[in-house]
């Protein structure tokens, strides 16, 4: 039953009521400049992107194609999740991924150690 590709959940432009419910402004802040960052989540993280633009490329243990076909579609197996300013993003515990930051990021975040 384990999920081979842990899900990254993006809530696009949540309402102010949702932001207040989560008490986002009380969470710590973090930021980074454009670049690529390799991350492994030891706990679930929920973050609110104040500014920036990111593509996240999850690493999958089953990313090798089982087909020996060499079509151009096989070369596009890698997938990503995109998000930016105004979005709430949840990263599952155990996820390994690469953040490709195109616009500097500022975010509020919280880790859940359940």
MDTraj code that builds the backbone (N, CA, C; nanometers):
import mdtraj as md
import numpy as np

residues = "UNK UNK UNK UNK UNK UNK UNK UNK UNK UNK UNK UNK UNK UNK UNK UNK UNK UNK UNK UNK UNK UNK UNK UNK UNK UNK UNK UNK UNK UNK UNK UNK UNK UNK UNK UNK UNK UNK UNK UNK UNK UNK UNK UNK UNK UNK UNK UNK UNK UNK UNK UNK UNK UNK UNK UNK UNK UNK UNK UNK UNK UNK UNK UNK UNK UNK UNK UNK UNK UNK UNK UNK UNK UNK UNK UNK UNK UNK UNK UNK UNK UNK UNK UNK UNK UNK UNK UNK UNK UNK UNK UNK UNK UNK UNK UNK UNK UNK UNK UNK UNK UNK UNK UNK UNK UNK UNK UNK UNK UNK UNK UNK UNK UNK".split()
xyz = np.array([
    [0.0789, -0.1199, 0.0000],
    [0.0000, 0.0000, 0.0000],
    [0.0837, 0.1272, 0.0000],
    [0.2131, 0.1150, 0.0157],
    [0.2994, 0.2332, 0.0179],
    [0.2965, 0.3016, -0.1183],
    [0.2924, 0.4328, -0.1156],
    [0.2877, 0.5118, -0.2380],
    [0.4282, 0.5216, -0.2958],
    [0.4469, 0.4759, -0.4200],
    [0.5782, 0.4811, -0.4837],
    [0.6233, 0.6252, -0.5064],
    [0.5292, 0.7151, -0.5378],
    [0.5574, 0.8560, -0.5588],
    [0.4801, 0.9367, -0.4552],
    [0.5430, 0.9672, -0.3411],
    [0.4716, 1.0431, -0.2391],
    [0.4141, 1.1710, -0.2992],
    [0.2925, 1.2022, -0.2584],
    [0.2223, 1.3148, -0.3194],
    [0.2610, 1.4484, -0.2580],
    [0.2891, 1.5419, -0.3463],
    [0.3074, 1.6817, -0.3085],
    [0.1731, 1.7479, -0.3356],
    [0.1155, 1.8100, -0.2343],
    [-0.0162, 1.8713, -0.2483],
    [-0.0005, 2.0224, -0.2571],
    [-0.0571, 2.0813, -0.3622],
    [-0.0510, 2.2258, -0.3814],
    [-0.1926, 2.2826, -0.3728],
    [-0.2104, 2.3760, -0.2795],
    [-0.3367, 2.4502, -0.2697],
    [-0.3122, 2.5848, -0.3353],
    [-0.3685, 2.6045, -0.4543],
    [-0.3484, 2.7282, -0.5304],
    [-0.4301, 2.8422, -0.4698],
    [-0.3616, 2.9495, -0.4348],
    [-0.4251, 3.0740, -0.3883],
    [-0.5376, 3.0497, -0.2869],
    [-0.5057, 2.9927, -0.1686],
    [-0.6081, 2.9676, -0.0671],
    [-0.6677, 3.0988, -0.0156],
    [-0.7863, 3.0883, 0.0406],
    [-0.8552, 3.2061, 0.0943],
    [-0.7846, 3.2583, 0.2199],
    [-0.8134, 3.3818, 0.2547],
    [-0.7583, 3.4395, 0.3774],
    [-0.8054, 3.3605, 0.4989],
    [-0.9288, 3.3102, 0.4951],
    [-0.9802, 3.2272, 0.6050],
    [-0.8936, 3.1027, 0.6244],
    [-0.8521, 3.0399, 0.5145],
    [-0.7658, 2.9203, 0.5216],
    [-0.6300, 2.9571, 0.5817],
    [-0.5737, 3.0712, 0.5403],
    [-0.4444, 3.1153, 0.5938],
    [-0.4554, 3.1435, 0.7437],
    [-0.5648, 3.2068, 0.7846],
    [-0.5876, 3.2360, 0.9266],
    [-0.6057, 3.1071, 1.0067],
    [-0.6775, 3.0110, 0.9492],
    [-0.7015, 2.8813, 1.0150],
    [-0.5692, 2.8113, 1.0470],
    [-0.4739, 2.8186, 0.9545],
    [-0.3430, 2.7539, 0.9728],
    [-0.2465, 2.8375, 1.0570],
    [-0.2815, 2.9644, 1.0839],
    [-0.1962, 3.0556, 1.1613],
    [-0.0582, 3.0701, 1.0970],
    [-0.0593, 3.0852, 0.9661],
    [0.0645, 3.0882, 0.8878],
    [0.1602, 3.1971, 0.9320],
    [0.1084, 3.3136, 0.9689],
    [0.1977, 3.4245, 1.0058],
    [0.2777, 3.3967, 1.1328],
    [0.2377, 3.2951, 1.2104],
    [0.3131, 3.2585, 1.3309],
    [0.4248, 3.1576, 1.3001],
    [0.4277, 3.1027, 1.1774],
    [0.5286, 3.0047, 1.1399],
    [0.6618, 3.0733, 1.1105],
    [0.7724, 3.0014, 1.1274],
    [0.9037, 3.0572, 1.0915],
    [0.9094, 3.0892, 0.9421],
    [1.0065, 3.1744, 0.9061],
    [1.0262, 3.2097, 0.7656],
    [1.1594, 3.1533, 0.7159],
    [1.1653, 3.1302, 0.5865],
    [1.2863, 3.0813, 0.5215],
    [1.2870, 3.1341, 0.3792],
    [1.4042, 3.1528, 0.3229],
    [1.4138, 3.1987, 0.1858],
    [1.5369, 3.1435, 0.1176],
    [1.5358, 3.1507, -0.0149],
    [1.6529, 3.1084, -0.0925],
    [1.6536, 3.1829, -0.2255],
    [1.7720, 3.1900, -0.2840],
    [1.7886, 3.2550, -0.4132],
    [1.7696, 3.1523, -0.5249],
    [1.7586, 3.1964, -0.6503],
    [1.7445, 3.1015, -0.7607],
    [1.8581, 2.9995, -0.7625],
    [1.8250, 2.8771, -0.8002],
    [1.9227, 2.7688, -0.8060],
    [1.8540, 2.6356, -0.7891],
    [1.9344, 2.5299, -0.7803],
    [1.8823, 2.3942, -0.7607],
    [1.9255, 2.3452, -0.6232],
    [1.8293, 2.2890, -0.5504],
    [1.8519, 2.2429, -0.4136],
    [1.7995, 2.1004, -0.4000],
    [1.8830, 2.0101, -0.3482],
    [1.8446, 1.8710, -0.3270],
    [1.8001, 1.8565, -0.1816],
    [1.6763, 1.8086, -0.1615],
    [1.6189, 1.8009, -0.0274],
    [1.5633, 1.6625, 0.0012],
    [1.5671, 1.6245, 0.1298],
    [1.5004, 1.5039, 0.1777],
    [1.4209, 1.5439, 0.3009],
    [1.2927, 1.5145, 0.2992],
    [1.2028, 1.5537, 0.4082],
    [1.1964, 1.4441, 0.5139],
    [1.2492, 1.4759, 0.6323],
    [1.2475, 1.3816, 0.7451],
    [1.1145, 1.3877, 0.8195],
    [1.0346, 1.4901, 0.7899],
    [0.9011, 1.5072, 0.8472],
    [0.8155, 1.5754, 0.7417],
    [0.6842, 1.5674, 0.7581],
    [0.5952, 1.6394, 0.6676],
    [0.6180, 1.7895, 0.6841],
    [0.6237, 1.8614, 0.5733],
    [0.6353, 2.0066, 0.5786],
    [0.5157, 2.0687, 0.5077],
    [0.4595, 2.1702, 0.5706],
    [0.3589, 2.2533, 0.5058],
    [0.4196, 2.3922, 0.4963],
    [0.4127, 2.4516, 0.3778],
    [0.4681, 2.5853, 0.3625],
    [0.3739, 2.6739, 0.2831],
    [0.3845, 2.8025, 0.3098],
    [0.3097, 2.9039, 0.2359],
    [0.4120, 2.9899, 0.1632],
    [0.4020, 2.9937, 0.0316],
    [0.4982, 3.0670, -0.0498],
    [0.4556, 3.2144, -0.0546],
    [0.5357, 3.3001, 0.0070],
    [0.5076, 3.4438, 0.0084],
    [0.5474, 3.5049, -0.1254],
    [0.6661, 3.4646, -0.1742],
    [0.7095, 3.5084, -0.3064],
    [0.7992, 3.4017, -0.3666],
    [0.8083, 3.4027, -0.4996],
    [0.8963, 3.3095, -0.5678],
    [0.8232, 3.2184, -0.6642],
    [0.9015, 3.1375, -0.7331],
    [0.8494, 3.0406, -0.8290],
    [0.9411, 2.9196, -0.8287],
    [0.8802, 2.7988, -0.8176],
    [0.9579, 2.6753, -0.8000],
    [0.8989, 2.5626, -0.8840],
    [0.9887, 2.4778, -0.9356],
    [0.9510, 2.3476, -0.9907],
    [1.0205, 2.2452, -0.9021],
    [0.9452, 2.1465, -0.8527],
    [1.0027, 2.0411, -0.7694],
    [0.9977, 1.9105, -0.8469],
    [1.1138, 1.8440, -0.8540],
    [1.1269, 1.7165, -0.9237],
    [1.1466, 1.6059, -0.8199],
    [1.0403, 1.5301, -0.7886],
    [1.0547, 1.4199, -0.6930],
    [1.1424, 1.3086, -0.7501],
    [1.2197, 1.2462, -0.6614],
    [1.3000, 1.1308, -0.7015],
    [1.2178, 1.0076, -0.6696],
    [1.2025, 0.9197, -0.7670],
    [1.1243, 0.7979, -0.7483],
    [1.2165, 0.6777, -0.7541],
    [1.1950, 0.5837, -0.6618],
    [1.2761, 0.4623, -0.6630],
    [1.2406, 0.3760, -0.7832],
    [1.1252, 0.4045, -0.8467],
    [1.0844, 0.3264, -0.9631],
    [1.0927, 0.4099, -1.0906],
    [1.1923, 0.4988, -1.0985],
    [1.2011, 0.5912, -1.2111],
    [1.2643, 0.5295, -1.3359],
    [1.3213, 0.4107, -1.3239],
    [1.3809, 0.3489, -1.4416],
    [1.2704, 0.2879, -1.5269],
    [1.2725, 0.3159, -1.6541],
    [1.1689, 0.2661, -1.7439],
    [1.1872, 0.1163, -1.7651],
    [1.0775, 0.0414, -1.7627],
    [1.0858, -0.1030, -1.7819],
    [1.0872, -0.1374, -1.9300],
    [1.0532, -0.0424, -2.0133],
    [1.0529, -0.0645, -2.1574],
    [1.1924, -0.0375, -2.2140],
    [1.2320, -0.1152, -2.3124],
    [1.3616, -0.0921, -2.3749],
    [1.3479, -0.0020, -2.4968],
    [1.2284, 0.0484, -2.5208],
    [1.2046, 0.1389, -2.6332],
    [1.2841, 0.2674, -2.6129],
    [1.3321, 0.3243, -2.7207],
    [1.4114, 0.4468, -2.7093],
    [1.3380, 0.5656, -2.7714],
    [1.2051, 0.5643, -2.7645],
    [1.1294, 0.6758, -2.8215],
    [1.1519, 0.8016, -2.7388],
    [1.1241, 0.9159, -2.7995],
    [1.1453, 1.0431, -2.7299],
    [1.0525, 1.0569, -2.6101],
    [0.9378, 0.9885, -2.6094],
    [0.8470, 0.9954, -2.4944],
    [0.9104, 0.9327, -2.3709],
    [0.9875, 0.8266, -2.3877],
    [1.0539, 0.7622, -2.2749],
    [1.1517, 0.8565, -2.2069],
    [1.2086, 0.9488, -2.2823],
    [1.3046, 1.0432, -2.2268],
    [1.2354, 1.1477, -2.1381],
    [1.1021, 1.1558, -2.1455],
    [1.0275, 1.2557, -2.0693],
    [0.9582, 1.1941, -1.9483],
    [1.0156, 1.0897, -1.8913],
    [0.9564, 1.0212, -1.7769],
    [0.9535, 1.1122, -1.6542],
    [1.0546, 1.1968, -1.6384],
    [1.0635, 1.2842, -1.5209],
    [0.9443, 1.3800, -1.5176],
    [0.8866, 1.3986, -1.3992],
    [0.7730, 1.4891, -1.3827],
    [0.8046, 1.5889, -1.2738],
    [0.7286, 1.6965, -1.2703],
    [0.7532, 1.7977, -1.1685],
    [0.6222, 1.8557, -1.1191],
    [0.6318, 1.9251, -1.0065],
    [0.5199, 1.9979, -0.9483],
    [0.5620, 2.1442, -0.9443],
    [0.4762, 2.2333, -0.9976],
    [0.5072, 2.3759, -1.0004],
    [0.4188, 2.4516, -0.9023],
    [0.4786, 2.5512, -0.8363],
    [0.4021, 2.6369, -0.7462],
    [0.4742, 2.7686, -0.7314],
    [0.4034, 2.8646, -0.6714],
    [0.4633, 2.9963, -0.6553],
    [0.3914, 3.0793, -0.5515],
    [0.4144, 3.2095, -0.5575],
    [0.3617, 3.3028, -0.4590],
    [0.2118, 3.2832, -0.4404],
    [0.1708, 3.2760, -0.3132],
    [0.0301, 3.2616, -0.2789],
    [-0.0179, 3.1190, -0.2619],
    [0.0691, 3.0195, -0.2844],
    [0.0295, 2.8790, -0.2741],
    [0.0716, 2.8184, -0.1405],
    [-0.0099, 2.7238, -0.0918],
    [0.0266, 2.6390, 0.0220],
    [0.0692, 2.5045, -0.0363],
    [0.1847, 2.4539, 0.0079],
    [0.2371, 2.3281, -0.0456],
    [0.2681, 2.2344, 0.0708],
    [0.2258, 2.1078, 0.0579],
    [0.2537, 2.0058, 0.1584],
    [0.3453, 1.9010, 0.0976],
    [0.4596, 1.8796, 0.1651],
    [0.5582, 1.7792, 0.1233],
    [0.5525, 1.6634, 0.2211],
    [0.5360, 1.5404, 0.1720],
    [0.5249, 1.4251, 0.2626],
    [0.6593, 1.3838, 0.3222],
    [0.6521, 1.3277, 0.4413],
    [0.7704, 1.2704, 0.5062],
    [0.8304, 1.1640, 0.4155],
    [0.9631, 1.1651, 0.4048],
    [1.0332, 1.0645, 0.3252],
    [1.0611, 1.1056, 0.1819],
    [1.0052, 1.2172, 0.1386],
    [1.0243, 1.2619, 0.0007],
    [1.1671, 1.3097, -0.0216],
    [1.2290, 1.2637, -0.1299],
    [1.3555, 1.3190, -0.1787],
    [1.3229, 1.3899, -0.3084],
    [1.3763, 1.5105, -0.3250],
    [1.3427, 1.5870, -0.4445],
    [1.4479, 1.6928, -0.4723],
    [1.4343, 1.7557, -0.5875],
    [1.5173, 1.8693, -0.6244],
    [1.4261, 1.9886, -0.6459],
    [1.4568, 2.0970, -0.5764],
    [1.3874, 2.2245, -0.5980],
    [1.4635, 2.2992, -0.7051],
    [1.3953, 2.3381, -0.8123],
    [1.4524, 2.4229, -0.9170],
    [1.3846, 2.5595, -0.9009],
    [1.4532, 2.6517, -0.8354],
    [1.3990, 2.7827, -0.8010],
    [1.4334, 2.8820, -0.9112],
    [1.3303, 2.9345, -0.9791],
    [1.3546, 3.0307, -1.0869],
    [1.3425, 3.1751, -1.0382],
    [1.2602, 3.1996, -0.9363],
    [1.2494, 3.3313, -0.8728],
    [1.2704, 3.3137, -0.7232],
    [1.3526, 3.3978, -0.6614],
    [1.3843, 3.3872, -0.5179],
    [1.2598, 3.3580, -0.4350],
    [1.2754, 3.2673, -0.3390],
    [1.1639, 3.2216, -0.2561],
    [1.1723, 3.2806, -0.1160],
    [1.0575, 3.3252, -0.0663],
    [1.0355, 3.3523, 0.0754],
    [0.9133, 3.2706, 0.1129],
    [0.9220, 3.1997, 0.2244],
    [0.8087, 3.1165, 0.2652],
    [0.7976, 3.1117, 0.4162],
    [0.6759, 3.0834, 0.4637],
    [0.6501, 3.0433, 0.6010],
    [0.6392, 2.8904, 0.5975],
    [0.6856, 2.8232, 0.7020],
    [0.6822, 2.6766, 0.7001],
    [0.6622, 2.6214, 0.8405],
    [0.6154, 2.4954, 0.8430],
    [0.6035, 2.4222, 0.9688],
    [0.6275, 2.2747, 0.9377],
    [0.6965, 2.2047, 1.0291],
    [0.7177, 2.0612, 1.0161],
    [0.6244, 1.9896, 1.1112],
    [0.5674, 1.8801, 1.0644],
    [0.4795, 1.7955, 1.1477],
    [0.5486, 1.6621, 1.1677],
    [0.5800, 1.6321, 1.2929],
    [0.6521, 1.5090, 1.3280],
    [0.5553, 1.4073, 1.3878],
    [0.4631, 1.3587, 1.3075],
    [0.3642, 1.2607, 1.3575],
    [0.4088, 1.1200, 1.3335],
])
top = md.Topology()
chain = top.add_chain()
for i, resn in enumerate(residues, 1):
    res = top.add_residue(resn, chain, resSeq=i)
    for name in ("N", "CA", "C"):
        top.add_atom(name, md.element.get_by_symbol(name[0]), res)
traj = md.Trajectory(xyz[None], top)
